[in-house]
Amino acid sequence: MRGSSRILDPATLGDHVDRLFRAAWAMCGSRTDAEDLVQETFARVLAKPRRLRSEDDLGYLLQVLRNAFLTSRRAAARRIVAVDAPAGFEPVDLSVQRRPEDAFEVREIFAHIAALSDGFRDALVAVDIVGLSYAEAAELLDVKEATIASRVHRARLQVARGMESVDPGVLVEEG
């Protein structure tokens, strides 16, 4: 039967539930995760007609199960995990009412960033303010990654030089 293919019969999927479940449990180590994995496997297989090149439904289903497992592990690895703060940890106080000198400095930094030329400002904002990687910023701004690195470096220098001339003891009136 080499070279020919057939459509997977959805009515026969139930014949393989027990073996798929045992395989999933062995992969996950958790009964509930295994149930979810088998359900995901069947959802993928039933989503559209599948053509098989062999008579081995179980082999195909195990491959789909494995792929679903790997996909779920990759997705879980990308998720941010909430962690309890260690004992004695004090969060940064972002309140400017308690530290007006910080509010002044932040206003000055943003004023210096706003005064940069477009290319430098856009690169610095994308990387340092928004938090994009150099590659993401390069794609967003349609320039080479090396250009982003250069612009961010130069923009940081310009902002730092501008901040050296600011005296935080002298408050500037905003009008």
HELIX and SHEET records of a PDB file:
HELIX    1   1 PRO A   10  HIS A   16  5                                   7    
HELIX    2   2 VAL A   17  CYS A   28  1                                  12    
HELIX    3   3 ARG A   31  ALA A   47  1                                  17    
HELIX    4   4 ASP A   57  ARG A   78  1                                  22    
HELIX    5   5 PRO A  100  ALA A  115  1                                  16    
HELIX    6   6 ASP A  118  LEU A  124  1                                   7    
HELIX    7   7 VAL A  125  ILE A  129  3                                   5    
HELIX    8   8 TYR A  134  LEU A  141  1                                   8    
HELIX    9   9 GLU A  145  GLU A  164  1                                  20    
SHEET    1   A 2 ARG A   6  ILE A   7  0                                        
SHEET    2   A 2 ARG A  51  LEU A  52 -1                                        
END                                                                             
